[in-house]
Amino acid sequence: MTKAPIGVFDSGVGGLSVYQAIRKHLPNENIVYFADSAYAPYGQLPKDNLHKRCQYIAEFFLKHNAKAMVIACNTATAIMADWLRSEYDLPIIAIEPAIKPAASLTRTGHIGVFATENTLNSTRYQRLVAQFARDVSIHQVACHGFVEQVESGDLDSPETLDLIKEYLQPLLNYKVDTLVLGCTHYPFLGKSIKTIAGAAPLKLLDTADAVSLQLTRILATHDLFNNEPHEQDLFFTSSDASSAEIVFSKLLGHKTQVLEA
């Protein structure tokens, strides 16, 4: 069982930011990654459709004998994490926007949150804000178009930079100094966000490392560490594999084979 893979999924390629953190912290583990790009973005997907997709992916991981599952998607976490945990008997690690650290790090008292519409409207997100951000001002934005740009591998074109500027400039006007990247796609736009911010002091926060460390703790608790050398990672997509390979390879920085699921 310890050699069994860890299943990691996202609405698309964004969860590769979490995959990279897991690969860094847990070099022996084998990973099966599922990009549900045919249904991306999850941010505006109806709840019933999201339920069906999460169920399908969980069953897919079980067929691959996954020993744990990582929800590398803030929207899927916000809406489906509780149901997945009640339905499937394996450790499930979820991701949440970095509201707590942002509230403690800000010096201006203004934090920004870039996330999807479904995440911002979720009870889970609103509970995080109520619990950890009562003493700061939150400026939250549903960034329509960000996921699509990352899904196409377009991280720094003039179109992408204009889109970032549209969402970021109002936050900078409010003296936001800490920006929560509340979607796993968004860290891949981090360099471009910094370019648009220019000289403005802006800290970007995501929780890929925190998720990876939580996974490490969970594997230790359940005695599930793979102590043998890493064998293979598998990458799947619900969209066209040949197109996905181009984007996967660009984001990961090396040639990556992607299979259609």
LINCOR-V694891 format. One record per residue. N is the residue number from 1. RES is the residue in three letters. PHI is phi in whole degrees, 0 to 359 (999 if undefined). PSI is psi in whole degrees, 0 to 359 (* if undefined). D_CENTER is the distance of its C-alpha to the mean C-alpha in whole Angstrom. Layout:
# LINCOR-V694891
n->[N,N]
res->[RES,RES]
phi->[PHI,PHI]
psi->[PSI,PSI]
d_center->[D_CENTER,D_CENTER]
This chain:
# LINCOR-V694891
n->[1,2,3,4,5,6,7,8,9,10,11,12,13,14,15,16,17,18,19,20,21,22,23,24,25,26,27,28,29,30,31,32,33,34,35,36,37,38,39,40,41,42,43,44,45,46,47,48,49,50,51,52,53,54,55,56,57,58,59,60,61,62,63,64,65,66,67,68,69,70,71,72,73,74,75,76,77,78,79,80,81,82,83,84,85,86,87,88,89,90,91,92,93,94,95,96,97,98,99,100,101,102,103,104,105,106,107,108,109,110,111,112,113,114,115,116,117,118,119,120,121,122,123,124,125,126,127,128,129,130,131,132,133,134,135,136,137,138,139,140,141,142,143,144,145,146,147,148,149,150,151,152,153,154,155,156,157,158,159,160,161,162,163,164,165,166,167,168,169,170,171,172,173,174,175,176,177,178,179,180,181,182,183,184,185,186,187,188,189,190,191,192,193,194,195,196,197,198,199,200,201,202,203,204,205,206,207,208,209,210,211,212,213,214,215,216,217,218,219,220,221,222,223,224,225,226,227,228,229,230,231,232,233,234,235,236,237,238,239,240,241,242,243,244,245,246,247,248,249,250,251,252,253,254,255,256,257,258,259,260,261]
res->[MET,THR,LYS,ALA,PRO,ILE,GLY,VAL,PHE,ASP,SER,GLY,VAL,GLY,GLY,LEU,SER,VAL,TYR,GLN,ALA,ILE,ARG,LYS,HIS,LEU,PRO,ASN,GLU,ASN,ILE,VAL,TYR,PHE,ALA,ASP,SER,ALA,TYR,ALA,PRO,TYR,GLY,GLN,LEU,PRO,LYS,ASP,ASN,LEU,HIS,LYS,ARG,CYS,GLN,TYR,ILE,ALA,GLU,PHE,PHE,LEU,LYS,HIS,ASN,ALA,LYS,ALA,MET,VAL,ILE,ALA,CYS,ASN,THR,ALA,THR,ALA,ILE,MET,ALA,ASP,TRP,LEU,ARG,SER,GLU,TYR,ASP,LEU,PRO,ILE,ILE,ALA,ILE,GLU,PRO,ALA,ILE,LYS,PRO,ALA,ALA,SER,LEU,THR,ARG,THR,GLY,HIS,ILE,GLY,VAL,PHE,ALA,THR,GLU,ASN,THR,LEU,ASN,SER,THR,ARG,TYR,GLN,ARG,LEU,VAL,ALA,GLN,PHE,ALA,ARG,ASP,VAL,SER,ILE,HIS,GLN,VAL,ALA,CYS,HIS,GLY,PHE,VAL,GLU,GLN,VAL,GLU,SER,GLY,ASP,LEU,ASP,SER,PRO,GLU,THR,LEU,ASP,LEU,ILE,LYS,GLU,TYR,LEU,GLN,PRO,LEU,LEU,ASN,TYR,LYS,VAL,ASP,THR,LEU,VAL,LEU,GLY,CYS,THR,HIS,TYR,PRO,PHE,LEU,GLY,LYS,SER,ILE,LYS,THR,ILE,ALA,GLY,ALA,ALA,PRO,LEU,LYS,LEU,LEU,ASP,THR,ALA,ASP,ALA,VAL,SER,LEU,GLN,LEU,THR,ARG,ILE,LEU,ALA,THR,HIS,ASP,LEU,PHE,ASN,ASN,GLU,PRO,HIS,GLU,GLN,ASP,LEU,PHE,PHE,THR,SER,SER,ASP,ALA,SER,SER,ALA,GLU,ILE,VAL,PHE,SER,LYS,LEU,LEU,GLY,HIS,LYS,THR,GLN,VAL,LEU,GLU,ALA]
phi->[999,294,279,298,281,261,273,233,223,210,297,190,274,302,295,297,295,285,307,298,293,296,299,289,277,231,295,276,285,264,231,247,252,239,258,271,294,294,244,283,275,288,302,237,287,304,302,298,293,296,301,296,292,295,295,300,291,299,295,299,295,298,295,264,59,299,266,199,229,248,273,269,211,295,294,297,298,300,255,241,299,298,294,300,293,283,262,239,266,208,300,237,252,243,241,222,300,279,293,299,296,297,296,275,270,297,254,271,82,237,242,255,227,262,203,272,300,296,295,295,272,282,298,299,294,297,292,300,297,297,280,243,235,291,260,230,264,253,242,253,223,274,271,297,106,299,301,298,295,291,301,269,77,265,261,212,287,305,297,294,296,295,295,298,300,302,273,276,302,301,291,296,296,273,67,297,242,222,239,274,268,269,212,291,290,293,304,290,260,304,297,290,298,296,298,291,294,62,279,297,288,222,269,258,238,228,240,300,295,296,295,298,290,295,301,301,296,293,298,295,300,264,54,244,299,270,267,261,300,302,258,199,253,242,239,234,222,270,251,285,292,294,291,298,301,296,288,304,297,293,289,271,81,202,301,229,276,235,252,277,260]
psi->[327,333,351,152,165,128,129,128,156,170,343,226,351,322,352,336,324,318,315,321,319,318,324,315,333,71,339,342,146,141,139,118,133,117,114,51,337,341,8,150,150,343,334,11,132,147,320,320,320,320,314,320,317,323,316,315,320,317,324,316,321,323,335,13,37,139,348,159,134,122,95,45,121,322,313,322,310,324,329,353,315,318,315,319,328,338,331,134,65,155,130,121,130,168,146,152,148,56,316,306,327,318,329,337,333,142,336,345,10,120,146,152,117,122,180,164,315,322,312,330,356,151,321,315,314,329,320,315,315,325,322,350,30,334,10,164,129,132,102,144,129,108,78,128,335,312,316,322,317,321,329,359,14,92,339,23,165,323,316,317,322,321,317,316,321,319,328,322,316,326,319,326,333,6,31,129,357,125,120,124,92,29,136,346,327,328,333,347,6,315,319,325,317,323,315,323,331,233,352,132,111,116,131,129,128,174,25,313,321,320,317,319,325,319,318,316,319,317,321,316,322,8,52,10,140,112,2,163,148,135,300,142,142,137,129,153,150,1,203,124,321,321,320,322,323,314,315,313,322,314,325,345,16,158,126,127,134,135,150,133,*]
d_center->[26,25,25,23,19,16,14,10,9,7,9,9,9,5,4,8,7,6,9,11,11,12,15,16,17,18,20,22,19,19,16,15,12,12,11,12,13,17,15,13,12,11,12,16,16,19,18,21,19,16,18,19,16,15,18,19,16,17,20,19,18,21,23,22,23,19,20,17,14,10,8,4,4,6,9,9,10,12,14,14,14,17,19,17,18,22,22,21,23,20,18,15,12,9,7,9,9,12,15,17,17,17,20,22,21,22,26,27,25,23,19,17,14,12,10,11,15,14,12,14,17,16,18,16,14,18,19,17,19,22,22,21,21,25,26,24,24,21,20,17,16,15,14,16,16,13,11,14,15,12,13,16,16,17,16,19,22,24,23,19,21,23,20,18,22,22,19,20,23,24,22,24,27,26,26,22,22,18,15,12,9,8,5,3,6,8,9,10,13,13,17,18,17,19,22,22,22,25,27,25,24,20,18,14,12,8,8,7,11,12,10,12,15,14,14,17,19,19,20,23,24,24,26,23,23,24,27,28,26,23,24,22,18,18,16,16,16,17,18,21,20,23,21,17,19,20,16,15,18,17,14,15,18,20,21,19,21,19,21,21,20]
